[in-house]
Amino acid sequence: MQYNILLSILTLSIIIQISSSLSILNKRRAPIALSEEIGTSPTLSYKYFDPLNFATEDNFAIYREAELKHGRIAMLAVIGNIVPDLYRDKIVPPSSVMLSPSHHLSFQKVPCGLEALTVVPIFGWVQIIFLIGFLERRIFVQKALRDMPGDYGTGYFGVRDKGAHERSLRSELENGRLAMVAFLGQLVAELVTGSTVVEQIHAYLP
């Protein structure tokens, strides 16, 4: 079972990575002055994480957009991996509501955590892939060459002035980085223990 879950995770991750990369890499971005970028982490005292020196002023905007996208997804993923398990009785539709009538699969039969990946029908995966592709190619696309990386027409939740809102922008960046590490930790812990995050919390806390 764990091998099936791991294979599902790897497959979905590869699909998302390829789709995201193609969406970002085929767009030109205006050069960014690295000395003025807000990637500095006061907590860890570094400007931006680039141990292999890949970043240049010509390609930094592409890397920053990718980092922001992954961070935003990870923040949602961390919450989405916990909330449905905590409030399953309140937010999951009743057993009469079918997720896949042809497979006799109701929402109530879908388990929480990574095991949910193993019960999704193939057509469900097709829908997920098409939705990701639509979002990447039509919604989350920068409109202007000189917009800040990750700005898809609304700024960062309405924030568009880097000089005036640097603290808010840096908070999103660092929270996204933390969420990526946190979600990876959730996946590894569930694969090792076989228990969801909420089950682990209930097991170890009085």
C-alpha positions, 0 to 999 in steps of 0.5 A: 500500500505504501508503495502505491501511495509513494508512486502516486505522489511521485507521478503527481509531483512530476506532472505538476513540476513539468506543467509548472516549469513549461508555464514559467520557462516559456515566458520572458521576464524583465531582468531583476537587480539581485542587489535590490531583491527582497529574498533576504532572510533576516532569520537566517542572514542570507540574501537568497538560497543559491549555493550553486550560483544558478541565479543571474539578473536575467533568470532570477525572476523565473526562479523567484516565480517558481519559488513563490508558486511552490510556496503558495501550493505548499501552504495550501497543502499543509492546511489541506492535509490537516483540516479535512481530517479534523473536521471530516464530519462537518465538511465531507458530504454525506455518503449519498453524495457520490464522487464517482458513481461508476465506481460506487465511490462516495466522498465518505469512502475517501480516506484522509491523508496519502491513502486518498491518492490510491482510491482516486479513479483514473478519470479523476486523475485526468480531471486533476491534470487538466485543471492544473494545466488550465490554471498554469496556462490561463490563470496564473500567467503574468500579464506584463513583462515587468510585473513582480514575479508571482504577480498575476494581475492582483499583486501579492493578495493586492500588494503591488508596491515592493518598496512600501510592502516589503515586510508582507512580501518577505513574509509570504516568501518565508512562510512559503519556504517553511510550508514546503519543508513542513509538507515534506515532513508531513509526507515522510512522517505518514509514509514511515508511520502509516498514520495521518498527521491528525492521527499522529497528533492524537497518538502523541498528545494527551 
